[in-house]
């Protein structure tokens, strides 16, 4: 096993299906030196091959701890900054994925609930990617999906969707039948105490969600 975390000797063997056995004959006479730094911070199996890394080279980079597996066919160099690998995998596999509900509200300090799995929304009809990360998947109406949708940078090259605090409050009211009433009302109470919070702007956004407008307006009348 290699101990150098930056450089791996990559065997140039074509057509083989498995890593050659250890011992004499493991390496062919023709070899190249491949630096992991030549790879993107997060990369797919296909990108690795297209960049000139052989299957054996990728195996050896994994063995050396130079790269880690995020999900099937998706890898990340270990020399990058610490990151939530699960969210990176979700972002790469599903570009429309957006952090929502409890997970989004917690990021804004509007909820103390930290779910064991990250709440992630996709437009209804979008295929859910196969990822190892713990995710609570939600499906939202495609017609309003981009309203209040921003980006959360996970690292220098990868970002994932994130709903704004206002949109997340509206979604909490929309889903209070399944997510619980307390999540929505507590988030609204905290939001109202924040400097720069404008109920009129919240109601303007809520107008795109007719089923929640009445309940949200009533809650504002009680809390204001």
MARTOR-578000 format. One record per residue: x, y, z of N, C-alpha, C in turn. Coordinates in steps of 0.05 Angstrom, whole numbers, plus 32768, in hexadecimal, padded with zeros to 4 digits. Each point is the difference from the previous one (the first is absolute). Layout:
BEGIN
XYZXYZXYZ/...
//
This chain:
BEGIN
80117FE880007FEF80188000801280198000/7FF880147FF1800F80197FFF7FFB80108019/8014800E80097FFD801280178002801D7FF7/800980067FE98001801B7FF57FE480097FF9/7FF68015800C7FE580087FFB7FFD80127FE8/801580067FF27FFE80127FE980057FF27FE5/80117FEC800080087FF57FE77FFD7FE28001/7FF57FF57FEA7FFC7FE37FFF800B7FF67FE5/800F7FEB8000800A7FF47FE77FE97FF07FF4/7FF980077FE87FE97FF47FF380097FED7FEA/7FF77FE7800280077FEC7FEC7FF180057FE7/800E7FFE7FEA7FF380047FE67FF97FE47FF4/7FEB7FF580097FF77FE67FF67FE580037FF4/7FFB7FF77FE97FE680037FF37FF27FE57FFF/7FE6800180047FF07FE87FFD7FFF7FEF8019/800F800480157FFF7FF080187FE880078010/7FF67FED80107FE78004800E80048003801E/80187FFB800B80048001801D801C800A8006/800480088019801A800A800880147FE98000/801880037FF480137FEA800080077FF8801C/80077FE6800580077FF7801B8019800D800A/80028001801A8018800C800C80197FEE7FFA/8017800C800280187FF17FFC800D80067FE5/80127FEF7FF8800F80047FE77FED7FFF7FE9/800380127FED7FEF80007FE97FE880128004/7FFD800C80177FE980118005800080187FED/8017800B7FFA800280187FEF800B7FF87FE5/7FF5800A7FEA800B7FFB7FE6801A80107FFC/800E7FFB7FEB8019800F7FFB7FFB801D7FF9/7FE880067FF47FFA801B7FF87FEE800C8015/80078016800C7FF0800C80158000801E7FFD/7FED800E800D7FFF801D80007FFC8009801D/8008801880057FFB800C801A7FE880137FFD/7FEB7FFB80107FE780107FFF7FFC800D801A/7FFD801B80007FFC800F80187FE280038005/7FF77FFB80197FE4800380067FF7801D7FFC/8013801380027FFA801C7FFD7FF680067FE3/80057FED7FEE7FF780047FE47FE27FFB7FFE/7FF47FF480147FE37FFB80007FF08017800C/7FE780037FF87FEF8014800E7FFD7FF8801E/7FF8801380107FFD7FFA801D7FEC7FEA8004/7FEA80027FF17FEB7FEA80007FFE7FF77FE3/80017FE67FFB80007FF67FE57FF27FE57FFE/7FF77FFA7FE87FF37FE77FFB80147FEC7FF5/7FF87FE77FFF80117FEB7FF5800680067FE3/7FEC800A7FF1800480067FE4801380177FFC/7FFF80148012801380167FFE801C7FF78006/80037FEE8012801B7FF58007800C7FF27FE7/7FF07FF07FF3800A7FF27FE9800680137FE9/7FEE80147FFC800480137FEB801980118005/800780048019801780108007801A7FF07FFE/7FFF7FE77FF980187FF07FFC80077FED8017/7FEF7FFE801480057FEE80167FF47FE57FFA/800F7FEB80037FF77FE57FFA7FEF7FF68018/7FF17FEA7FFB7FF07FF4801580127FF88017/80187FF57FFA80127FF78015800A80188010/800580167FF2800A8018800D7FEB800B8014/7FE77FFF7FF87FEB800980127FFE7FEE8019/80037FE67FFC80007FED8016801680078014/801780057FF58018800580117FFE801B800F/7FF480147FF37FFB8019800D7FED7FFC8018/7FED7FEF7FFC7FED7FFA8016800F7FF18017/80107FED7FF8800F7FF08014801380128010/800B80147FF380138012800D7FF280158011/7FE680027FFD7FF18015800F8002801B7FF3/800880017FE7800280197FF17FE580097FF7/7FEE7FED7FFA7FE580077FF97FED7FEF8011/7FE7800A80037FEC7FF1800F7FE77FFD7FEE/7FF07FEC80067FE87FFB7FF17FE9800F800D/7FF280117FF07FE8800E800B7FE77FF07FFB/7FFE7FF47FE97FEA7FEF7FF8800A7FEF7FE9/7FF07FEE7FF680087FEF7FEA800980117FE8/80197FFC7FF9800B800E7FE88007801D8005/7FFF800A80198006801C8006801580018015/801580107FFC8017800080128007801D8007/801180038015800A801A8008801C7FFD800A/801180137FF8801B8001800B80008007801D/80117FF3801080008005801C801280178009/800D800D7FEC8011801780077FF0801A8000/7FE57FFE7FFB7FF0801880007FF68007801C/7FF3801780037FF68008801B7FEA7FED8009/7FFB7FFE801A7FEA7FEF800A7FE580097FF4/7FF07FEC7FFA7FE780067FF27FEC7FEB8007/7FE680067FFE7FEB7FEC80047FFF7FF07FE6/800E7FE9800080017FEF7FE87FE57FF77FF6/7FED7FFB80137FE67FF87FF87FF180157FF0/8002801980097FF380167FF0800E80047FE6/801A7FFD7FFF800E80027FE77FF67FEC7FEC/7FFD7FE780097FF67FEB7FEF7FE480067FF6/7FEF800A80127FE580087FF8800080167FEB/801180148004800280177FEE80097FF77FE4/80137FEE7FFF800B7FF77FE77FEC7FEE7FF1/7FF37FEF800F7FED7FED7FF47FE6800C7FF8/7FF88015800F7FE6800D7FFB8003801E8001/8007800D7FEA8005801D80007FE88011800A/7FE87FF67FFE7FE9800F800A7FFB7FFD801E/800F7FEE800D7FFC7FFB801C800380198011/7FEE800480138000801980107FFA7FF9801D/8012800A80127FFC7FFC801D7FE780108008/7FEF7FF380107FE6800C80067FF77FFA801D/7FE9800A80077FF27FFB8019801380018018/80007FEC8012800F80018019801E80057FFB/800B7FF47FEC801D80037FFB8006801C7FF7/7FEF800C7FF08004801C7FF87FFC80138017/7FEA7FFC800F7FFA8012801680167FFF8015/800B7FE9800580167FFE8013801880107FF8/800580017FE6801780107FF67FFC801D8004/7FE7800980017FFA801C80047FFC8007801E/80037FEC80117FFC8004801D7FE280038007/7FEF7FF67FEF7FE3800280057FF47FE7800B/80107FEC80067FF77FE7800B80177FF3800F/7FFA7FF3801680147FF1800F80007FE37FF8/7FED7FF87FEF7FFE7FE57FF780167FFA7FEC/80107FEC800680167FF87FEE7FF97FE37FF7/7FF27FFD7FEA7FF97FE57FF780177FEE7FFB/7FFD7FE6800680157FED7FFC80077FFE7FE2/7FEC80047FEF800480007FE37FF9801C7FF6/800F80087FEB7FFC801B7FF57FE780017FEF/7FEF801580057FE880047FF08008800C7FE5/7FFA7FF27FEA800780097FE57FE77FFE7FEF/7FFB80157FF17FE980007FEE80097FFD7FE3/7FEF7FF37FF080037FFE7FE37FE680087FF3/8001800A7FE87FE780057FF27FF17FE67FFC/7FE5800180037FF07FE87FFD80057FF47FE4/80057FE67FFF80067FF27FE7801D7FFC7FFA/8011800C8011801D7FFD7FFE80097FE6800D/80117FF17FF3800A7FE7800B801280058018/7FFC7FF28015801280028017801A7FF17FFB/8016800D8005801A7FF27FFB80067FEB8015/800F7FED7FF980097FEB80138019800B800E/7FFE800780198016800A800F80017FF2801B/80187FFF800C80037FF3801A7FF880138017/7FFE801A7FFA7FFA801380157FE47FFC800B/7FFD8008801A7FE67FFF800D7FF080187FF7/7FEB7FFC7FF07FF080167FF57FE27FFA8004/7FF2801580097FE380007FFF7FF7800E7FE7/7FF77FF07FED7FF8800C7FE67FE4800C8001/7FFD80177FF37FE6800D7FFE7FFC80077FE3/7FE780007FF77FFA80097FE57FEE80188000/800980157FF27FF2801A7FFF7FF680057FE4/7FEC80117FFD7FF480077FE78015800D7FEE/80047FF57FE78014800C7FEE7FFA801D7FF9/7FE6800880007FF8801B7FF8800B80158014/80037FF98019800A80138014801B7FF8800C/800C7FED7FF580197FF5800C801680148002/800380117FED8017801380007FFB80198010/7FE88003800B7FFA80188010800F7FFF801A/801080148006800F8000801980167FEC8001/80097FF77FE980167FEC7FFF801B800E7FFC/80137FFC8011801A800B7FFE80147FE97FFF/801A8006800380157FEB7FFF801080018019/80077FE8800980127FFC8017801A7FF47FF7/8016800F8002801A7FF67FF8800A7FEA8013/80067FE97FF6800A7FEA8010801F80008000/800B80087FE9801D80047FFE800580127FE9/801880037FF7800780137FEB7FF47FF87FE5/7FF87FE87FFD7FF67FF77FE57FE47FF58001/7FF47FFC80177FE67FF380017FED80108012/7FE780037FF77FEC800D80107FE67FF07FFD/7FED800580137FE67FF380007FEB80158004/7FE87FFB7FF77FEA801380047FF98002801D/7FF7801880087FF78005801B7FEA80147FFF/7FE97FFA800C7FEA80128001800580168014/7FF780197FFA8004801680127FF07FFB801A/8006801080147FF17FFE801A7FE280047FFB/7FF980147FF07FE480067FFB7FF27FE87FF2/800D7FF67FEC7FF47FE97FF17FFE7FE88012/80147FFC801180007FE980137FE980028014/7FFA801880097FEA800580127FE57FF97FF2/7FFE80097FE87FE87FFA7FF07FFD7FE27FFC/80167FF27FFA7FFE7FE37FFC7FF97FF2801A/800A800B80177FF97FF480197FE280028006/7FF480177FF87FE3800380037FF27FED7FEC/800A7FFD7FE87FF37FEF7FEC80007FE38009/80157FF8800E80037FE380087FFB7FFB801D/7FF38013800E7FFD7FFD801D7FEF7FE78007/7FF17FF67FED7FF17FE7800580127FE88004/801680007FF380137FEA8002801980078011/800980197FFE80188008800E7FFA800B801C/7FE7800680067FF8800A801A7FFC801E8000/7FEC8009800F7FFA801D800280168010800E/800D7FF480148013800F8010801880097FEF/80087FF07FED801780087FEF7FFA801A7FF2/7FE880027FF47FF880187FF17FFE80198012/7FF17FFD80177FFB8017801180198009800E/80117FEE800980198008800D8013800E7FED/80017FF67FE78011800D7FEC7FF6801D7FFB/7FE680037FFE7FF4801A7FFB800680138017/7FFC7FF68018800680118018801D800A8000/80127FEE7FFB801C80088000800780137FE9/7FF47FFB7FEA800580117FE87FF6801D8005/7FE98002800D7FF5801B8006801280108013/800F7FF280118012800E8012801A80097FF3/80057FF77FE8801980077FF37FFE801C7FF3/8015801080038001801A7FF37FFD7FFD7FE2/7FF180127FF47FFD7FFF7FE37FEB7FED7FF5/7FF17FF380127FEA7FEE7FF77FE880117FF9/7FF57FFC7FE87FE9800F7FF67FE97FED7FFA/7FEC800080127FE97FEE7FFB7FF380047FE5/800080197FF57FF480057FE6800E7FF07FEA/801B7FFE8002800F7FF07FEC7FFA7FE28003/7FFD7FF780197FF97FE480047FE57FFA7FF4/7FEC801280057FE57FFB7FF5800080027FE1/801280117FF5800180027FE3800A7FE67FF4/80147FF4800D80097FE67FF67FEB7FEB8005/7FF2800180167FEB7FEC80077FE980017FEC/7FFC80177FF37FEA80037FED80027FEB7FE9/80187FF67FFB80047FEC7FEC7FF77FE48009/7FF97FFE801A7FF77FE7800C7FE58004800E/7FEB80027FF07FE58007800B7FF77FF08018/80077FE780027FF77FF08016800C8007801B/8016800F7FFF800E800780197FFC801D8008/7FF880107FED7FFE801D80057FEE80078018/7FE97FF380017FEC80078015800C7FF8801C/800B7FE88002800B7FF78019801880128009/801080077FED8018801180067FF7801C8009/7FEC800B7FF27FF7801B80087FF47FFF801C/7FF17FEB80067FF47FFE801B80157FFD8015/80157FF17FFA80167FFD8014800E801B8004/8004800F7FEB800D801A80037FEF80138011/7FE57FFF7FFD7FEF8012800F80027FFA801E/80047FE6800680027FF9801D801B8008800B/80157FFD7FF0801B8004800A8009801E8000/7FF4800F7FEE8008801C7FFE7FF380128015/
//
